[in-house]
């Protein structure tokens, strides 16, 4: 059963491609975190927020990542990180095409 | 550019298959919401939370859905809904296999 980790925090930028350029190596390192299936990087310049939505293989991996990531963000100057670990309701998510299994991107 | 909507709220159940049985029709109706690409249904019996992570085609659709859904949850007795609309950082999400495009599930 997959586990969803939801993280957000107050963040004043940089956003978009400037952020992507700065954090490419960090993103690549996240692929090696135990149990990580995927991450969507979230940001809002309007609301001054950063964050991420992650799918993990199990709760222990999600909790361990959240503790590590919170400490890392604190070192980057972000004092308060809002992190929540959720179970996924698979039956309902499947009805709504929720990407909760290993997926491949359609190449049209 | 896809938009991510993050919703959670205090919720005391039912969870899991009991919730899925109650809300199958609601989930089916969500497939007809304008601009909705997918939803992952999130829940935590431990932390007494419900919620959802959605991908939308554009910000207007995400904002309209959040307003409608917040009103609907209020009718169901949930007074405070935490909803946040995010841009997706595509370059970083693609590095981490983030499902931000139209996807198909691998059938092994």
Backbone of each chain as ProteinMPNN parsed JSONL, in Angstrom:
{"seq_chain_A": "XXXXXXXXXXXXXXXXXXXXXXXXXXXXXXXXXXXXXXXXXXXXXXXXXXXXXXXXXXXXXXXXXXXXXXXXXXXXXXXXXXXXXXXXXXXXXXXXXXXXXXXXXXXX", "coords_chain_A": {"N_chain_A": [[0.859, -1.213, 0.0], [0.697, 2.091, -1.001], [2.088, 5.158, 0.317], [1.347, 8.539, 0.939], [3.132, 11.519, 1.1], [2.87, 14.79, 2.141], [4.13, 17.941, 1.841], [4.663, 21.3, 2.782], [5.759, 24.753, 2.915], [6.571, 28.088, 4.048], [7.993, 30.195, 1.653], [10.122, 32.192, -0.255], [11.206, 32.194, -2.744], [14.023, 31.566, -5.034], [11.723, 30.81, -7.808], [10.322, 28.488, -10.227], [12.121, 28.097, -13.279], [14.522, 29.131, -12.395], [14.727, 28.179, -9.778], [14.752, 25.459, -10.427], [17.192, 25.196, -11.742], [18.961, 25.622, -9.625], [18.453, 23.454, -7.961], [18.729, 20.996, -9.18], [20.625, 18.941, -8.675], [19.919, 18.21, -6.085], [17.355, 17.205, -6.577], [18.022, 14.988, -8.138], [19.343, 13.487, -6.221], [17.258, 12.765, -4.59], [16.016, 10.708, -5.884], [17.376, 8.53, -4.972], [16.555, 8.08, -2.422], [15.443, 5.881, 0.14], [12.642, 3.907, -0.639], [11.277, 5.863, -2.061], [8.965, 6.708, -4.553], [7.834, 8.591, -6.387], [8.084, 12.202, -6.847], [6.305, 15.215, -6.884], [7.135, 18.487, -7.479], [6.095, 21.306, -5.794], [5.04, 24.748, -5.924], [4.373, 28.184, -5.14], [4.414, 31.253, -6.27], [2.714, 33.37, -5.921], [1.453, 32.892, -3.408], [3.642, 32.594, -1.886], [4.919, 30.058, -1.272], [6.553, 26.907, -0.925], [7.049, 23.396, -1.679], [6.239, 19.853, -1.698], [4.84, 16.881, -3.113], [4.825, 13.524, -2.412], [5.101, 10.097, -3.317], [5.496, 7.195, -1.474], [6.831, 3.913, -0.756], [6.21, 2.791, 1.711], [5.199, 3.488, 5.131], [7.255, 3.833, 7.012], [9.471, 4.614, 5.469], [8.506, 7.043, 4.46], [8.168, 8.562, 6.812], [10.824, 8.643, 7.726], [12.079, 10.039, 5.646], [10.697, 12.493, 5.83], [11.583, 13.472, 8.326], [14.343, 13.778, 7.816], [14.255, 15.583, 5.661], [12.99, 17.793, 6.772], [14.906, 18.632, 8.599], [16.941, 19.297, 6.801], [15.736, 21.399, 5.367], [15.539, 23.22, 7.428], [18.213, 23.827, 7.834], [18.533, 25.236, 5.492], [17.289, 27.54, 6.143], [14.563, 27.513, 6.547], [12.221, 27.591, 8.864], [9.758, 26.487, 9.741], [8.208, 23.637, 8.791], [5.529, 22.152, 7.226], [4.41, 18.997, 7.397], [2.742, 16.074, 6.374], [1.741, 12.731, 6.707], [0.029, 10.415, 4.831], [-2.248, 7.669, 4.465], [-3.256, 6.056, 1.421], [-6.371, 5.979, -0.139], [-7.047, 3.449, -1.989], [-9.115, 2.287, -3.574], [-10.897, 4.403, -4.141], [-9.111, 6.234, -5.296], [-8.31, 4.942, -7.613], [-10.625, 5.063, -9.143], [-10.52, 7.717, -9.848], [-8.299, 7.938, -11.524], [-5.946, 8.186, -10.106], [-2.45, 8.387, -9.673], [-1.155, 5.967, -8.305], [0.222, 3.704, -8.56], [3.092, 2.056, -9.987], [4.061, 3.873, -12.744], [3.924, 4.721, -16.264], [4.848, 7.248, -18.548], [2.695, 8.468, -21.039], [3.759, 8.565, -24.317], [2.977, 10.513, -26.835]], "CA_chain_A": [[0.0, 0.0, 0.0], [1.515, 3.299, -1.094], [1.918, 6.201, 1.32], [1.528, 9.867, 0.373], [3.709, 12.534, 1.979], [2.52, 16.143, 1.707], [5.014, 18.894, 2.521], [4.739, 22.677, 2.283], [6.413, 25.691, 3.838], [6.699, 29.452, 3.539], [9.177, 30.223, 0.779], [10.032, 33.442, -1.025], [11.843, 32.05, -4.047], [13.517, 31.656, -6.415], [10.732, 29.859, -8.311], [10.361, 28.129, -11.646], [13.354, 27.583, -13.878], [15.672, 29.535, -11.577], [14.805, 27.175, -8.713], [15.12, 24.167, -11.017], [18.623, 25.214, -11.997], [19.675, 25.534, -8.351], [18.143, 22.254, -7.179], [18.772, 19.784, -10.007], [21.385, 17.884, -7.99], [19.097, 17.753, -4.965], [16.289, 16.358, -7.139], [18.623, 13.706, -8.533], [19.655, 12.716, -5.006], [16.0, 12.265, -4.011], [15.731, 9.414, -6.525], [18.073, 7.456, -4.248], [16.037, 7.935, -1.061], [14.765, 4.583, 0.292], [11.181, 3.834, -0.698], [10.675, 6.971, -2.828], [8.446, 6.294, -5.863], [7.868, 9.822, -7.189], [7.848, 13.491, -6.191], [5.901, 16.399, -7.643], [7.617, 19.703, -6.811], [5.047, 22.321, -5.785], [5.502, 26.089, -5.596], [3.424, 29.253, -5.412], [5.004, 32.6, -6.14], [1.628, 34.237, -5.432], [1.222, 32.686, -1.972], [4.973, 32.459, -1.257], [4.987, 28.711, -0.712], [7.224, 25.817, -1.606], [6.608, 22.125, -1.136], [6.327, 18.661, -2.532], [3.955, 15.741, -2.892], [5.646, 12.344, -2.653], [4.582, 8.765, -3.077], [6.49, 6.274, -0.893], [6.418, 2.504, -0.698], [5.713, 2.425, 3.033], [5.132, 4.587, 6.089], [8.56, 4.04, 7.651], [10.284, 5.401, 4.531], [7.955, 8.405, 4.394], [8.496, 9.252, 8.069], [12.271, 8.879, 7.775], [12.368, 11.112, 4.698], [10.18, 13.759, 6.356], [12.484, 13.935, 9.389], [15.592, 14.217, 7.17], [13.984, 16.745, 4.804], [12.699, 18.912, 7.664], [16.202, 19.101, 9.114], [17.646, 19.915, 5.675], [15.108, 22.701, 5.094], [15.913, 24.103, 8.536], [19.565, 24.314, 7.498], [18.39, 26.198, 4.395], [16.665, 28.75, 6.665], [13.107, 27.371, 6.623], [12.062, 27.159, 10.247], [8.548, 25.697, 9.97], [7.823, 22.771, 7.68], [4.282, 21.418, 7.465], [4.508, 17.695, 6.746], [1.702, 15.128, 6.782], [1.852, 11.403, 6.088], [-1.314, 9.872, 4.628], [-2.567, 6.477, 3.686], [-3.976, 6.305, 0.176], [-7.553, 5.15, -0.353], [-6.774, 2.942, -3.337], [-10.348, 2.049, -4.347], [-11.409, 5.68, -4.641], [-8.09, 6.86, -6.152], [-8.323, 4.264, -8.917], [-11.766, 5.625, -9.897], [-10.134, 9.054, -10.333], [-7.033, 7.877, -12.273], [-4.839, 8.589, -9.234], [-1.212, 7.673, -10.03], [-0.689, 5.362, -7.061], [1.026, 2.526, -8.877], [4.21, 2.382, -10.857], [3.428, 4.422, -13.944], [4.763, 5.151, -17.38], [4.277, 8.429, -19.196], [2.29, 8.31, -22.441], [4.507, 9.343, -25.313], [2.058, 10.538, -27.976]], "C_chain_A": [[0.885, 1.25, 0.0], [1.12, 4.322, -0.029], [2.186, 7.548, 0.65], [2.06, 10.824, 1.438], [3.465, 13.902, 1.352], [3.346, 17.132, 2.528], [4.798, 20.284, 1.931], [5.287, 23.589, 3.358], [6.445, 27.066, 3.19], [8.041, 29.586, 2.822], [9.055, 31.414, -0.167], [10.805, 33.383, -2.342], [13.328, 31.78, -3.937], [12.549, 30.531, -6.788], [11.088, 29.44, -9.736], [11.722, 27.636, -12.105], [14.582, 27.979, -13.072], [15.854, 28.554, -10.41], [15.279, 25.838, -9.27], [16.626, 24.092, -11.262], [19.439, 25.026, -10.73], [19.575, 24.148, -7.716], [18.146, 20.955, -7.987], [19.495, 18.643, -9.292], [20.612, 17.319, -6.808], [18.005, 16.816, -5.475], [16.853, 14.99, -7.513], [18.915, 12.839, -7.306], [18.396, 12.096, -4.406], [15.602, 10.927, -4.646], [16.38, 8.245, -5.79], [17.56, 7.284, -2.822], [15.244, 6.632, -0.955], [13.242, 4.719, 0.21], [10.503, 4.906, -1.523], [10.221, 6.467, -4.198], [8.42, 7.485, -6.824], [7.688, 11.041, -6.308], [7.355, 14.485, -7.23], [6.348, 17.615, -6.838], [6.555, 20.795, -6.94], [5.619, 23.664, -5.356], [4.383, 27.069, -5.872], [4.111, 30.591, -5.171], [3.977, 33.553, -5.544], [1.481, 34.121, -3.917], [2.515, 32.504, -1.194], [5.09, 31.132, -0.497], [5.878, 27.819, -1.576], [6.72, 24.508, -1.025], [6.822, 20.973, -2.075], [5.283, 17.644, -2.125], [4.743, 14.511, -3.311], [4.801, 11.087, -2.516], [5.739, 7.886, -2.588], [5.929, 4.855, -0.838], [5.81, 2.117, 0.644], [5.874, 3.606, 3.989], [6.482, 4.868, 6.735], [9.463, 4.892, 6.758], [9.807, 6.848, 4.482], [8.314, 9.204, 5.643], [9.985, 9.573, 8.157], [12.659, 10.018, 6.834], [11.911, 12.46, 5.256], [11.084, 14.324, 7.443], [13.78, 14.486, 8.79], [15.364, 15.52, 6.407], [13.695, 17.989, 5.653], [13.992, 19.502, 8.224], [16.988, 19.816, 8.018], [17.073, 21.291, 5.362], [15.455, 23.706, 6.187], [17.31, 24.674, 8.303], [19.547, 25.339, 6.377], [17.623, 27.451, 4.836], [15.152, 28.693, 6.783], [12.76, 26.751, 7.964], [10.883, 26.204, 10.418], [8.159, 24.937, 8.717], [6.544, 22.036, 8.067], [4.347, 20.108, 6.676], [3.453, 16.747, 7.278], [1.858, 13.839, 5.992], [0.45, 10.795, 6.027], [-1.27, 8.455, 4.069], [-3.287, 6.924, 2.42], [-5.206, 5.412, 0.16], [-7.52, 4.669, -1.806], [-8.045, 2.815, -4.164], [-10.865, 3.342, -4.95], [-10.405, 6.332, -5.594], [-8.077, 6.234, -7.546], [-9.479, 4.789, -9.776], [-11.361, 6.949, -10.55], [-8.739, 9.075, -10.969], [-5.833, 8.304, -11.429], [-3.601, 7.746, -9.488], [-0.531, 7.041, -8.816], [0.036, 4.051, -7.294], [2.201, 2.985, -9.72], [3.644, 2.743, -12.229], [4.438, 4.659, -15.042], [4.062, 6.304, -18.084], [3.923, 8.084, -20.649], [3.168, 9.163, -23.332], [3.65, 9.397, -26.58], [2.81, 10.553, -29.31]], "O_chain_A": [[1.713, 1.436, 0.891], [-0.013, 4.347, 0.454], [3.139, 7.685, -0.116], [1.509, 10.923, 2.534], [3.805, 14.143, 0.193], [3.268, 17.153, 3.757], [4.755, 20.436, 0.71], [5.286, 23.258, 4.543], [6.361, 27.204, 1.969], [9.079, 29.148, 3.319], [8.017, 31.618, -0.798], [11.029, 34.412, -2.979], [13.856, 31.765, -2.825], [12.549, 29.458, -6.184], [12.016, 29.963, -10.352], [12.387, 26.863, -11.416], [15.575, 27.252, -13.059], [16.973, 28.149, -10.092], [16.109, 25.164, -8.66], [17.256, 23.061, -11.022], [20.475, 24.361, -10.74], [20.491, 23.712, -7.02], [17.627, 19.935, -7.532], [19.026, 17.505, -9.305], [20.637, 16.115, -6.551], [17.754, 15.765, -4.885], [16.237, 13.961, -7.238], [18.756, 11.619, -7.343], [18.454, 11.033, -3.788], [14.929, 10.113, -4.014], [15.976, 7.096, -5.97], [18.065, 6.438, -2.084], [14.461, 6.308, -1.848], [12.64, 5.54, 0.902], [9.282, 4.88, -1.68], [11.01, 5.862, -4.925], [8.925, 7.395, -7.943], [7.209, 10.945, -5.179], [7.916, 14.587, -8.322], [5.993, 17.762, -5.669], [6.163, 21.165, -8.047], [6.545, 23.734, -4.547], [3.537, 26.827, -6.733], [4.353, 30.998, -4.035], [4.322, 34.437, -4.76], [1.395, 35.133, -3.22], [2.491, 32.285, 0.017], [5.322, 31.088, 0.711], [5.939, 27.969, -2.797], [6.041, 24.502, 0.002], [7.49, 21.09, -3.103], [4.892, 17.552, -0.961], [5.267, 14.45, -4.424], [3.891, 11.028, -1.689], [6.808, 7.84, -3.197], [4.717, 4.641, -0.869], [4.981, 1.209, 0.707], [6.576, 4.577, 3.703], [6.819, 6.026, 6.98], [10.143, 5.794, 7.246], [10.62, 7.772, 4.465], [8.711, 10.366, 5.556], [10.363, 10.653, 8.611], [13.476, 10.867, 7.19], [12.637, 13.45, 5.17], [11.327, 15.531, 7.479], [14.259, 15.54, 9.208], [16.17, 16.446, 6.49], [14.101, 19.097, 5.302], [14.146, 20.721, 8.309], [17.633, 20.831, 8.28], [17.82, 22.239, 5.121], [15.641, 24.892, 5.915], [17.557, 25.855, 8.545], [20.418, 26.205, 6.303], [17.335, 28.323, 4.016], [14.516, 29.703, 7.083], [12.968, 25.558, 8.188], [10.985, 25.22, 11.152], [7.82, 25.538, 7.697], [6.484, 21.381, 9.107], [4.341, 20.112, 5.445], [3.279, 16.622, 8.49], [2.075, 13.851, 4.78], [-0.229, 10.676, 7.047], [-0.374, 8.096, 3.305], [-3.849, 8.017, 2.355], [-5.102, 4.213, 0.418], [-7.913, 5.389, -2.724], [-8.057, 3.195, -5.335], [-11.229, 3.384, -6.126], [-10.805, 6.922, -6.597], [-7.858, 6.926, -8.541], [-9.334, 4.942, -10.989], [-11.798, 7.266, -11.656], [-8.07, 10.108, -10.957], [-4.816, 8.736, -11.972], [-3.686, 6.518, -9.516], [0.514, 7.502, -8.359], [0.421, 3.367, -6.346], [2.29, 4.148, -10.113], [2.844, 2.0, -12.797], [5.638, 4.782, -14.797], [2.836, 6.328, -18.197], [4.721, 7.499, -21.382], [3.297, 10.367, -23.111], [3.602, 8.419, -27.326], [2.186, 10.575, -30.371]]}, "seq_chain_B": "XXXXXXXXXXXXXXXXXXXXXXXXXXXXXXXXXXXXXXXXXXXXXXXXXXXXXXXXXXXXXXXXXXXXXXXXXXXXXXXXXXXXXXXXXXXXXXXXXXXXXXXXXXXX", "coords_chain_B": {"N_chain_B": [[0.33, 24.133, -18.483], [0.298, 22.115, -15.658], [-1.671, 22.198, -12.643], [-1.491, 21.835, -9.147], [-3.649, 20.803, -6.622], [-4.026, 20.794, -3.207], [-5.61, 19.359, -0.55], [-6.745, 19.123, 2.777], [-8.287, 18.02, 5.861], [-9.731, 17.923, 9.179], [-10.966, 14.81, 10.211], [-12.968, 12.126, 11.163], [-13.562, 9.628, 10.241], [-15.804, 7.286, 8.474], [-12.975, 5.232, 7.387], [-10.857, 3.873, 4.757], [-12.011, 0.89, 3.168], [-14.647, 1.08, 3.973], [-15.205, 3.821, 3.79], [-14.741, 4.057, 1.055], [-16.848, 2.578, -0.018], [-19.006, 4.197, 0.677], [-18.524, 6.506, -0.795], [-18.24, 6.101, -3.504], [-19.923, 6.968, -5.631], [-19.609, 9.726, -5.44], [-16.886, 9.922, -6.06], [-16.959, 9.057, -8.737], [-18.396, 11.158, -9.828], [-16.555, 13.201, -9.657], [-14.838, 12.788, -11.729], [-16.066, 14.149, -13.764], [-15.663, 16.803, -13.332], [-14.747, 20.042, -14.434], [-11.604, 20.307, -15.995], [-10.286, 18.537, -14.324], [-7.695, 16.233, -13.83], [-6.511, 14.064, -12.385], [-7.15, 12.462, -9.182], [-5.804, 11.724, -6.016], [-6.924, 10.032, -3.283], [-6.597, 10.855, 0.052], [-5.984, 9.803, 3.429], [-5.949, 9.529, 7.01], [-6.174, 7.499, 9.565], [-4.866, 7.381, 11.954], [-4.035, 10.069, 12.469], [-6.414, 11.297, 12.235], [-7.423, 12.52, 9.785], [-8.653, 13.63, 6.635], [-8.543, 13.95, 3.024], [-7.284, 15.166, -0.166], [-5.277, 14.933, -3.11], [-4.945, 16.646, -6.055], [-4.586, 16.844, -9.593], [-4.924, 19.428, -11.874], [-5.93, 20.965, -14.991], [-5.627, 23.706, -15.225], [-5.335, 26.856, -13.392], [-7.743, 28.237, -12.908], [-9.722, 26.248, -13.017], [-8.908, 24.654, -10.838], [-9.204, 26.441, -8.666], [-11.979, 26.929, -8.819], [-12.998, 24.369, -8.327], [-12.016, 23.938, -5.711], [-13.463, 25.866, -4.238], [-16.105, 24.932, -4.596], [-15.875, 22.347, -3.51], [-15.106, 22.855, -0.881], [-17.438, 24.076, 0.086], [-19.173, 21.902, -0.184], [-18.03, 20.048, 1.604], [-18.439, 21.441, 3.95], [-21.217, 21.264, 4.163], [-21.287, 18.581, 4.756], [-20.498, 18.632, 7.327], [-17.911, 19.382, 7.897], [-16.06, 21.843, 9.069], [-13.68, 23.349, 8.748], [-11.613, 23.571, 6.072], [-8.505, 22.907, 4.71], [-7.041, 24.22, 1.999], [-4.841, 24.392, -0.75], [-3.476, 25.883, -3.62], [-1.162, 25.068, -6.029], [1.475, 25.885, -8.313], [3.232, 23.674, -10.515], [6.554, 22.624, -10.467], [7.886, 21.789, -13.259], [10.343, 20.923, -14.437], [11.898, 19.959, -12.283], [10.136, 18.056, -11.226], [9.931, 16.181, -13.258], [12.456, 15.005, -13.163], [12.133, 13.502, -10.872], [10.253, 11.555, -11.567], [7.654, 12.505, -11.348], [4.131, 12.396, -11.68], [2.942, 14.269, -13.779], [1.924, 14.564, -16.243], [-0.424, 13.354, -18.701], [-1.156, 10.046, -17.947], [-0.554, 6.496, -18.132], [-1.38, 3.428, -16.561], [1.013, 0.991, -15.769], [0.569, -2.255, -16.854], [1.501, -5.143, -15.649]], "CA_chain_B": [[1.037, 23.842, -17.219], [-0.623, 21.528, -14.69], [-1.819, 22.835, -11.333], [-1.737, 20.86, -8.097], [-4.512, 21.23, -5.516], [-3.772, 20.013, -1.992], [-6.729, 19.576, 0.38], [-6.91, 18.214, 3.912], [-9.229, 18.502, 6.884], [-9.936, 17.007, 10.293], [-11.969, 13.834, 9.771], [-12.904, 11.019, 12.133], [-13.927, 8.368, 9.609], [-15.077, 6.036, 8.254], [-11.788, 5.195, 6.531], [-10.595, 2.647, 4.0], [-13.047, 0.333, 2.288], [-15.976, 1.569, 4.379], [-15.329, 5.129, 3.144], [-14.827, 3.87, -0.395], [-18.208, 2.153, -0.332], [-19.922, 5.339, 0.823], [-18.203, 7.665, -1.638], [-17.98, 5.699, -4.893], [-20.653, 7.849, -6.56], [-18.951, 11.032, -5.405], [-15.635, 9.809, -6.825], [-17.308, 9.016, -10.166], [-18.81, 12.509, -10.252], [-15.371, 14.068, -9.73], [-14.28, 12.639, -13.083], [-16.722, 15.075, -14.695], [-15.371, 18.195, -12.963], [-13.934, 20.681, -15.475], [-10.169, 20.463, -15.823], [-9.709, 17.547, -13.394], [-6.895, 15.203, -14.501], [-6.567, 12.919, -11.473], [-7.197, 12.706, -7.733], [-5.426, 10.691, -5.048], [-7.68, 10.201, -2.029], [-5.701, 10.685, 1.199], [-6.676, 9.611, 4.705], [-5.1, 9.066, 8.109], [-6.962, 7.124, 10.748], [-4.013, 7.721, 13.1], [-4.05, 11.516, 12.735], [-7.801, 11.758, 12.048], [-7.412, 13.457, 8.67], [-9.044, 13.244, 5.283], [-8.044, 14.924, 2.064], [-7.069, 14.738, -1.539], [-4.3, 15.609, -3.963], [-5.537, 16.689, -7.393], [-3.95, 17.558, -10.692], [-5.877, 20.132, -12.741], [-5.342, 21.503, -16.229], [-5.331, 25.138, -15.102], [-5.586, 27.423, -12.07], [-9.156, 28.6, -12.761], [-10.45, 25.013, -12.692], [-8.542, 24.241, -9.471], [-9.842, 27.366, -7.724], [-13.434, 26.713, -8.84], [-13.252, 23.103, -7.639], [-11.764, 24.117, -4.271], [-14.602, 26.6, -3.66], [-17.259, 24.022, -4.592], [-15.607, 21.213, -2.623], [-15.135, 23.386, 0.487], [-18.856, 24.236, 0.439], [-19.742, 20.557, -0.055], [-17.545, 19.471, 2.862], [-19.123, 22.157, 5.034], [-22.543, 20.625, 4.273], [-21.084, 17.269, 5.368], [-20.144, 18.835, 8.727], [-16.486, 19.691, 8.059], [-16.095, 23.31, 9.107], [-12.441, 23.974, 8.29], [-10.92, 22.85, 5.008], [-7.232, 23.529, 4.313], [-6.85, 24.011, 0.566], [-3.771, 25.206, -1.328], [-3.292, 25.71, -5.064], [0.259, 25.222, -6.346], [2.094, 25.571, -9.592], [4.131, 22.521, -10.511], [7.859, 22.839, -11.093], [7.931, 20.641, -14.176], [11.706, 20.429, -14.67], [12.317, 19.147, -11.138], [9.212, 16.916, -11.063], [10.264, 15.162, -14.268], [13.623, 14.27, -12.644], [11.663, 12.574, -9.837], [9.15, 10.709, -12.067], [6.363, 13.054, -10.917], [3.096, 12.115, -12.691], [2.342, 15.577, -14.082], [1.346, 14.524, -17.584], [-1.41, 12.28, -18.835], [-0.401, 8.833, -17.651], [-1.245, 5.209, -18.187], [-0.849, 2.519, -15.548], [1.684, -0.219, -16.266], [-0.092, -3.539, -16.557], [2.591, -6.114, -15.804]], "C_chain_B": [[0.039, 23.31, -16.179], [-0.557, 22.269, -13.352], [-2.137, 21.753, -10.314], [-2.575, 21.48, -6.985], [-4.336, 20.245, -4.371], [-4.858, 20.358, -0.977], [-6.593, 18.614, 1.55], [-7.756, 18.858, 4.987], [-9.32, 17.457, 7.987], [-11.126, 16.096, 9.968], [-11.835, 12.599, 10.644], [-13.401, 9.698, 11.549], [-15.36, 8.36, 9.115], [-13.915, 6.17, 7.267], [-11.817, 3.937, 5.652], [-11.777, 2.198, 3.16], [-14.447, 0.801, 2.674], [-16.227, 2.951, 3.76], [-15.507, 4.962, 1.645], [-16.246, 3.453, -0.803], [-19.205, 3.288, -0.281], [-19.743, 6.374, -0.278], [-17.887, 7.313, -3.094], [-18.676, 6.637, -5.893], [-20.029, 9.235, -6.608], [-17.663, 10.997, -6.225], [-15.927, 9.806, -8.323], [-17.688, 10.404, -10.662], [-17.615, 13.432, -10.429], [-14.688, 13.945, -11.092], [-14.893, 13.609, -14.088], [-16.454, 16.535, -14.352], [-14.44, 18.809, -14.016], [-12.455, 20.76, -15.103], [-9.5, 19.446, -14.93], [-8.953, 16.48, -14.188], [-6.862, 13.931, -13.655], [-6.712, 13.406, -10.036], [-6.656, 11.488, -7.011], [-6.166, 11.0, -3.747], [-6.765, 9.879, -0.856], [-6.506, 10.582, 2.49], [-5.654, 9.187, 5.752], [-5.981, 8.774, 9.31], [-6.192, 7.52, 12.006], [-4.126, 9.202, 13.467], [-5.433, 12.136, 12.55], [-7.865, 12.881, 11.004], [-8.009, 12.811, 7.427], [-8.482, 14.264, 4.322], [-7.921, 14.362, 0.675], [-5.98, 15.567, -2.193], [-4.828, 15.504, -5.383], [-4.565, 17.329, -8.368], [-5.052, 18.133, -11.579], [-5.142, 20.69, -13.957], [-4.931, 22.961, -16.09], [-5.802, 25.654, -13.748], [-7.063, 27.757, -11.861], [-9.98, 27.373, -12.381], [-10.162, 24.576, -11.254], [-9.217, 25.134, -8.434], [-11.355, 27.147, -7.658], [-13.777, 25.418, -8.099], [-13.079, 23.257, -6.129], [-12.93, 24.839, -3.598], [-15.819, 25.68, -3.543], [-17.073, 22.927, -3.549], [-15.634, 21.655, -1.156], [-16.581, 23.553, 0.957], [-19.513, 22.871, 0.656], [-19.309, 19.903, 1.249], [-18.211, 20.138, 4.061], [-20.514, 21.554, 5.252], [-22.442, 19.254, 4.93], [-20.577, 17.401, 6.811], [-18.687, 19.164, 8.971], [-16.303, 21.193, 7.927], [-14.858, 23.924, 8.474], [-11.724, 23.084, 7.29], [-9.649, 23.612, 4.664], [-6.986, 23.204, 2.837], [-5.789, 24.939, 0.022], [-3.605, 24.845, -2.8], [-1.833, 26.028, -5.398], [0.506, 25.142, -7.852], [2.97, 24.345, -9.404], [5.452, 22.941, -11.136], [8.153, 21.621, -11.97], [9.334, 20.059, -14.304], [12.162, 19.523, -13.536], [11.431, 17.915, -10.98], [9.536, 15.804, -12.049], [11.478, 14.346, -13.821], [13.178, 13.186, -11.657], [10.426, 11.775, -10.26], [7.774, 11.214, -11.633], [5.318, 12.918, -12.014], [2.307, 13.367, -13.053], [1.851, 15.66, -15.517], [0.284, 13.434, -17.598], [-0.668, 10.949, -18.787], [-1.227, 7.598, -17.921], [-0.574, 4.282, -17.185], [-0.191, 1.32, -16.227], [0.877, -1.445, -15.887], [0.956, -4.629, -16.749], [2.057, -7.461, -16.321]], "O_chain_B": [[-0.945, 23.977, -15.861], [0.454, 22.87, -12.99], [-2.947, 20.863, -10.572], [-2.249, 22.55, -6.472], [-4.476, 19.034, -4.539], [-5.006, 21.517, -0.591], [-6.352, 17.424, 1.35], [-7.924, 20.077, 5.024], [-9.034, 16.278, 7.777], [-12.165, 16.565, 9.504], [-10.735, 12.084, 10.846], [-13.637, 8.747, 12.294], [-16.076, 9.341, 9.317], [-13.873, 7.08, 6.439], [-12.68, 3.071, 5.793], [-12.454, 3.007, 2.525], [-15.329, 0.91, 1.822], [-17.321, 3.224, 3.267], [-16.328, 5.645, 1.032], [-16.773, 3.923, -1.811], [-20.136, 3.349, -1.085], [-20.701, 7.048, -0.657], [-17.332, 8.131, -3.828], [-18.073, 7.046, -6.885], [-19.927, 9.847, -7.672], [-17.378, 11.92, -6.988], [-15.233, 10.468, -9.095], [-17.345, 10.785, -11.782], [-17.651, 14.345, -11.254], [-14.037, 14.883, -11.554], [-14.311, 13.865, -15.142], [-16.976, 17.424, -15.025], [-13.47, 18.18, -14.438], [-12.105, 21.227, -14.019], [-8.279, 19.469, -14.777], [-9.506, 15.888, -15.114], [-7.152, 12.844, -14.154], [-6.447, 14.563, -9.711], [-7.0, 10.354, -7.345], [-6.044, 12.091, -3.189], [-6.221, 8.778, -0.766], [-7.567, 11.191, 2.628], [-4.635, 8.573, 5.436], [-6.467, 9.683, 9.982], [-6.785, 7.941, 13.0], [-4.291, 9.545, 14.637], [-5.605, 13.347, 12.691], [-8.287, 14.003, 11.281], [-7.881, 11.607, 7.205], [-8.0, 15.319, 4.735], [-8.377, 13.259, 0.372], [-5.786, 16.741, -1.874], [-5.126, 14.41, -5.863], [-3.815, 18.238, -8.013], [-5.981, 17.432, -11.981], [-3.923, 20.863, -13.954], [-3.997, 23.411, -16.754], [-6.564, 24.99, -13.045], [-7.585, 27.582, -10.759], [-10.846, 27.456, -11.511], [-11.075, 24.172, -10.535], [-9.741, 24.641, -7.435], [-11.945, 27.176, -6.577], [-14.738, 25.378, -7.33], [-13.901, 22.765, -5.355], [-13.339, 24.46, -2.501], [-16.485, 25.656, -2.508], [-17.995, 22.613, -2.796], [-16.122, 20.925, -0.292], [-16.911, 23.212, 2.092], [-20.316, 22.706, 1.574], [-20.121, 19.274, 1.928], [-18.511, 19.486, 5.061], [-20.938, 21.358, 6.391], [-23.384, 18.806, 5.584], [-20.262, 16.397, 7.449], [-18.253, 19.224, 10.122], [-16.378, 21.75, 6.832], [-14.96, 24.909, 7.742], [-11.285, 21.982, 7.621], [-9.691, 24.805, 4.364], [-6.752, 22.05, 2.478], [-5.817, 26.14, 0.29], [-3.595, 23.673, -3.176], [-1.334, 27.111, -5.091], [-0.181, 24.412, -8.566], [3.392, 24.02, -8.294], [5.472, 23.544, -12.209], [8.602, 20.579, -11.493], [9.504, 18.839, -14.282], [12.736, 18.46, -13.772], [11.925, 16.841, -10.637], [9.428, 14.623, -11.718], [11.537, 13.141, -14.063], [13.757, 12.101, -11.605], [9.637, 11.362, -9.41], [6.826, 10.431, -11.56], [5.578, 13.282, -13.161], [1.142, 13.506, -12.679], [1.407, 16.72, -15.96], [0.119, 12.692, -16.63], [0.32, 10.749, -19.493], [-2.457, 7.65, -17.936], [0.639, 4.337, -16.983], [-0.759, 0.714, -17.135], [0.544, -1.64, -14.718], [1.267, -4.999, -17.881], [2.83, -8.399, -16.512]]}, "name": "protein", "num_of_chains": 2, "seq": "XXXXXXXXXXXXXXXXXXXXXXXXXXXXXXXXXXXXXXXXXXXXXXXXXXXXXXXXXXXXXXXXXXXXXXXXXXXXXXXXXXXXXXXXXXXXXXXXXXXXXXXXXXXXXXXXXXXXXXXXXXXXXXXXXXXXXXXXXXXXXXXXXXXXXXXXXXXXXXXXXXXXXXXXXXXXXXXXXXXXXXXXXXXXXXXXXXXXXXXXXXXXXXXXXXXXXXXX"}
